[in-house]
Amino acid sequence: MSVEVTIDQGRIARFLRLRGGLAEKRLRARTERVAAIARREAPGTMPAYIETRVDETPRGLQGVVSCDHPATLFVLNGTRPHVIRPRRAKALRFEVSGHVVFAARVNHPGTRANNFLGRALREGA
């Protein structure tokens, strides 16, 4: 006596790919894990701007972690030393050691690159 089982590969692929399918649930969990690491590593207020989504592309599902903070590129790539001048006022105002200071220009020393998204992807993979 023999038992024959036919597997419809198309149905299995649709089951895994469809919204709420097993593959999407696992990909969403992995994407959220990477985003949690990125939120932990991100400086300042950037964690509030980190979002995740799962997209269906021609090659399959894709998890996306994005940060739409206005300074994201400056943090990821770093900056060279540069001069900061006021745009709408006559002077810049900031605090140094608890004292208010005014300046017509400031020499910014630049910042070192902080690729927190890349580190999160490597750690979460």
N, C-alpha and C positions, 0 to 999 in steps of 0.2 A: 504494500500500500504506500503510495507516495502522495505528498502534499505539495501543491504548487502555489507559490505566493507571487503575485505580480505587484511591483512597486511602481506607482506612477510618479516619476521624478518631477514632473511639472507641478503636481499637487503638493509634494513635499517642499519644493522651492517656494511656492506661493505661501504655504503655511509658515515657513521660516521668515519670509520677507514681509508679509503683510503687517500692517499696524497692529501692535500688540502681540506679534509673534515672538517666538523664543529668541531669535537672533536680535530683534529690536530691543527686547528687554535687557539682554546681556550687554548690547552695545550702549544702551542708555545708562546702565549701571556703571560701565567702565568710563563713559564720558563724564558722568557726575563725579566719579572718583578723581579723575584728572582735574576737573573744575574745582573740587574741594582743595586739592593740593595747590592749584594756582591761586585760589583765594587766600590760602595761608601764606604763600610766598610773596604776594603782591604788596607793594608799598602803599602807605597812605589810605586814600579813599577808593582806590582801584578795585578792591574786592566787591564792592557794591555794583560795579559795572560789568562783572563777568557773568556771562550767560551761556547756556548750552542748548543744543537742539540736535535732532537726528533727521538727516535729509535722505531721501531716496534718489540716487543718481543712476545713470545708465549702467554703472559697474557694480551697483548694489547699495547697501546702506552706508552712511557716513556720519560719524559723530563729530560735531563741531563745537569747539569752545572758543568764545570770542570775548573781547574786552573793548568796549566802545568809549572808554574814558578819553577825554581830549588830549591827554599827555602820554598815551600808551606808547606811541612810536618813540618819543623822547626817552622813556624809561627803558624800552627794549634795546634801542640802539645807542643810548648814551648821547651826550652833547659835548662839543668842544668848548673851551673857554670863550666867553662872549660878553659883550657889553649890554646892559639892560638900561633903557632910557624910558622915561614916562611917556605915555601916549596921549592922555587926555588932561594931564595936570602939569604943573611946573616942576614938581618934585615927586620922588618915590618916598613912601612912608612905610617904615617897618620898625620892629622892636629888636633891640640888642641888649641882652642882660637886663631886661625889665625897663629899659629907657627907650622912649620913642625917638627915632632918628629920621631925618629927612636928607635925601641926597638927589642931586641932579642926574647922576648916573652911577651904576654899580658894575664892577668887574666880576662877573660870575665865573667861578673856577671850572665850570663844566661838571658833568656827572659821568660816572662809570656805567657802562651798559649793565642792565639787570634783566636777563632773559628769563623771567619767571614762568612764562608760558612754555618755553622749551624744556625747562627743568621739570615742570609739572607733567609734561607729556612723557619724558623719559622715566620719571618715577612711577607714573600711573600705568605704564605699559606692561 
